[in-house]
Amino acid sequence: MGFFNSLIGLIVFALDVWAIASIFNSKVETAQKVLWIALVLILPIIGFLIWYFAGPKPAR
């Protein structure tokens, strides 16, 4: 069970890092970026899901 839990933790960590990088590259104001990053950091799984469906998208 230890390996499986570690793998899940690593996946969640990688997704959160990706979300934070995408938030940094978005066009929203700095205050909104800080709030989104705080949400992802405080609630890693739920924050990621909320960001994925409702958060700012990266600038292209």
DAUR-V845429 format. One record per run of one state. SS is the DSSP state (h for helix, s for strand, l for the rest). FROM is the first residue (numbers start at 1). TO is the last residue. If there is no record, write none. Layout:
[[SS:FROM:TO] [SS:FROM:TO]]
//
This chain:
[[l:1:1] [h:2:24] [l:25:25] [s:26:26] [l:27:29] [h:30:42] [l:43:43] [h:44:54] [l:55:57] [s:58:58] [l:59:60]]
//
